[in-house]
Amino acid sequence: MTEIRGKNVLITGAACGIGRRMAHKIADLGGTVVGWDLHQPNLDRLGSDLKDSSGRDAYGYVCDVSDKAKVYEVADQVKKNVGEI
């Protein structure tokens, strides 16, 4: 199994449903969550919840993964702000 602790992990659709549950699991395992979703308020809430429950920071970015140009743009922002995924 891949070691998660200390790694940056990107989760698309992170603000709700399965993505949200995975974000909590990654944070519990010591990973840093980089969440992409369409809804900034839900990303903000996820970040607050992760900080409260696990003490881990999370980074939320609005990204429509059906837009290839947007994916590259947001990926560049993540690389600059958070580091490699």
PyMOL commands that set and color helices and strands:
alter all, ss='L'
color gray80, all
select helices_A, chain A and resi 17-28+40-54+68-81
alter helices_A, ss='H'
color red, helices_A
select strands_A, chain A and resi 8-12+32-37+58-62
alter strands_A, ss='S'
color yellow, strands_A
deselect
rebuild
show_as cartoon
